[in-house]
């Protein structure tokens, strides 16, 4: 399984844009009001920092995945122990993403369909693409889905112009201040920082030196699209209503009407978001399955798929309602994000750099 820099770009973009735009606009606007767009810019800068650290860390051992070089840097026992929170993170976030997808589809499309059926259908598709081609199939899907998602983004921009009111973006900064803006950036930053998964992808690149450029361009493209969606939500609804919506961007899409002739376009946009979520789910499922095989030294890594799939299914059924998934999102922002996505990788990069230099001398 090999992926190119071009495929990595689309993997990052598709994975980052869809769910971030759906789920983090509301908390950002709730905290930063009309200055939420500044929070998005700050979140992008934080994400660029975390992505650079993740790529630099992986380039110390470009032919190894995070599972392998963590033991090269920290030693066999400590390197194995440090992987435990990552496997718990990957398993739980895969299950929660699956549940968030199901809740979103349930609310927007299939309100009469049992939730577990929606979950099972998506999980079946994820298992299929992972078993048939692994990372190669997922990356090829992203090459198709990525440009289509971009077209959907342009569609929302163009057909919502008539409802924009630039005055709803004013005043800038004076009504909020720096603290709400910083707090408003944490939820988007924690979602965008999921680009950390490049630590499991660079080993599959024949030219790993292209990883940093591809990753940063992917983050930049996703962040620009997300920034545009945030601005549109504020300009259409103002700073107060979106903070009360579960999916404010979806509400914008349902608001679109072209000369009272083209309506109900939300179904098409929802389908675009669903296939974007599919890429994110597939990536998480792949790295969890492949990483488990490496950790337990299972030669045929696809065997772990049949262990991971039931666990993910059970995790997806644990939240009782959307409030429970919101609690997980807060835990992700307050605990997982600073420790797993920033603190440990930064520490490992420093230790790995020192180890490499000492070996040269």
Secondary structure, DSSP 8 states (H G I E B T S, - for coil): --B-HHHHHHHHHHHHHHHHHHHSHHHHHHHHGGGHHHHHHHHHHHHHHHHHHHHHHHHTTTTS-HHHHHHHHH-HHHHHHHHHHHHHHHHHHHHHHHHHHHHHHHHHT-TTS-HHHHHHHHHHHHHHHHHHTTHHHHHHHHHHHHHHHHHHHHHHHHHTGGG--GGGG-S-STTT-HHHHHHHHHHHHHHHGGGGGGGGTGGGBTTGGGHHHHHHHHHHHHHHHHHHHHHHHHHHHHHHHGGG-SSHHHHHHHH--BTTTB--THHHHHHHHHHHHHHHHHHHHHHHHHHHHHHTT-SSGGGGHHHHHHHHHHHHHH--SHHHHHHHHHHIIIIIIIIIIIIHHHHHHHHHHHHHHHHH-
